[in-house]
Amino acid sequence: MTTEPHVARNYAPLDITVATAEGAWVTDLDGRQYLDMLAGYSALNFGHRNATLVQAAMEQLGRSTLTSRAFKTDQLEPFAAALAALCGKELVLPMNTGAEAVETGIKVARAWGYRVKGIAQDRAKIIVAENNFHGRTTTIVGFSSDEDARTDFGPFAPGFETVPFGDADAIEQAIDDDTAAVMIEPIQGEAGVIVPPEGYLRRVREITREKNVLFIADEIQSGLGRTGTTFACERESVEPDVYLLGKALGGGIVPVSAVVANEDVLGIIEPGQHGSTFGGNPLAAAVGHAVVDMLATGEWQQRARQLGEHLATRLDALVGSGVTGVRTVGLWAGIDIDPAAGTGREIGEKLLARGVLVKDTHGQTIRMAPPLTIRATEIDWAIEQLALVLGK
Ligand SMILES: *Cc1c(COP(=O)(O)O)cnc(C)c1O
């Protein structure tokens, strides 16, 4: 057992010490293998050390790695062009972590509110959803509904109003002349893969368009193939004004995030008004570009769709046998564990002992988000382990 006496205790990791990893599998210090059904919370959509992505990184390591945005590189514009095309948008603002993309989205929405919509200074409001997860900065945790995320970290930034997730009427009622944006996850990942009612995203799109409010979709976890489409918004044929991307955009190699929108929104940010030392660095751009190229063919999305159906069938069969509910979208599942079978954490520990890695969320739920490279037989094996752990 590895101890970490010098690591701050802001996480409580399961008792496994990963030494090496490849594809959907990780190997611990003793050479034991585990099937990774978490995939870095969707940061590893293409598996550990994906050969195409590692090659892109290695090639760029031999060319240039960091310049800061004080200078141009030959990597950023081709990456931005490819990502903009994937999103059907015009401009890309590169950052590093998801939280930075969210913060950037907030700044862009406010600036748009003042400069384009004509909201009075310092009055801009952004509507968010209950049980959201958008990251860990002080501004972002200020509009979290998770007490652990908030307690003792205030005072918080004003300018946010929370409404129930999945309730488009509540959004309509909350919008006033000072509203700059509605920012939601199209499917709430951390909350336990919560899928809103059919028609919700379409209604949010209609309302925001009607009322001249930006629709910001945080697709940091749901986007880039996970749900069986490039973006979860596509499930309702909805195009938000602003995409927030991260996690899988870095190919599991480097942190890469981005805000993607059209000229009329993102074009209002001028030199000096926003930035990042590492954002858009050539290594990140090379890896991010390779990720976008992989998604451009549609094969990964199709794979997530097909394997997702398989995963859903296998998981649905467990309902009533230690599982009280299952929500599956593409290769992404929230599984509610019957308290009689144990807590989410206990199930996670028992699965670990059987060689399967998952992460619990909110007590009784475990989340599965395997790499899109996983095979159907590996899914079957993981579900068999889950059935055994549930006492079947
Ligand atoms: C993970 C996540 C974030 C934050 O990303 P970090 O890279 O951890 O800062 C924001 N929004 C959503 C929906 C996420 O899943």
PDBQT file of the ligand as one rigid body, heavy atoms in Angstrom, charges set to zero:
ROOT
HETATM    1  C1  LIG A 401     -14.478  18.443 -15.070  1.00  0.00    +0.000 C 
HETATM    2  C2  LIG A 401     -15.452  19.494 -15.407  1.00  0.00    +0.000 A 
HETATM    3  C3  LIG A 401     -15.124  20.865 -15.301  1.00  0.00    +0.000 A 
HETATM    4  C4  LIG A 401     -13.810  21.341 -14.722  1.00  0.00    +0.000 C 
HETATM    5  O1  LIG A 401     -12.706  20.881 -15.415  1.00  0.00    +0.000 OA
HETATM    6  P1  LIG A 401     -11.244  20.915 -14.717  1.00  0.00    +0.000 P 
HETATM    7  O2  LIG A 401     -10.318  20.559 -15.839  1.00  0.00    +0.000 OA
HETATM    8  O3  LIG A 401     -11.247  19.895 -13.624  1.00  0.00    +0.000 OA
HETATM    9  O4  LIG A 401     -11.048  22.286 -14.214  1.00  0.00    +0.000 OA
HETATM   10  C5  LIG A 401     -16.070  21.791 -15.702  1.00  0.00    +0.000 A 
HETATM   11  N1  LIG A 401     -17.267  21.408 -16.172  1.00  0.00    +0.000 NA
HETATM   12  C6  LIG A 401     -17.613  20.111 -16.282  1.00  0.00    +0.000 A 
HETATM   13  C7  LIG A 401     -18.953  19.757 -16.837  1.00  0.00    +0.000 C 
HETATM   14  C8  LIG A 401     -16.728  19.109 -15.884  1.00  0.00    +0.000 A 
HETATM   15  O5  LIG A 401     -17.086  17.825 -15.956  1.00  0.00    +0.000 OA
ENDROOT
TORSDOF 0
